[in-house]
Amino acid sequence: MILKGAASIVWAQGTSGGTNGAATFLSLIPFILIFVIFYFLLVLPQQRRQKEHKKMLEALKKGDKIITSSGIWGTITNLDKDTATVQIADNTKIKIQRENIARLRTPNES
């Protein structure tokens, strides 16, 4: 008798109709919203920064005062396709990859 009652409950739950698809979709909405929020808060700003950095690297010229990603301050003395020669002190020059140039120094930075 108990098994007959349990079987009818299971049968009744299985025949609920088309609401399962809607319920599944509604349960996915929070995950979709989280993905969209992460995209706008993390991915887009990072892509913008990468584009700006690439533009800055392409616009470098001799004489620009730069700061490398490791914190070395210097002046560009020579540029190649992938590298830059940077003077960091009198009679001291180093060759670095262009990607390691973090930013240009502003005029008020000594």
Secondary structure, DSSP 8 states (H G I E B T S, - for coil): -HHHHHHHHHHHHHT--THHHHHHHHHHHHHHHHHHHHIIIIIHHHHHHHHHHHHHHHT--TT-EEEETTS-EEEEEEE-SSEEEEEEETTEEEEEEGGGEEEE--TT--
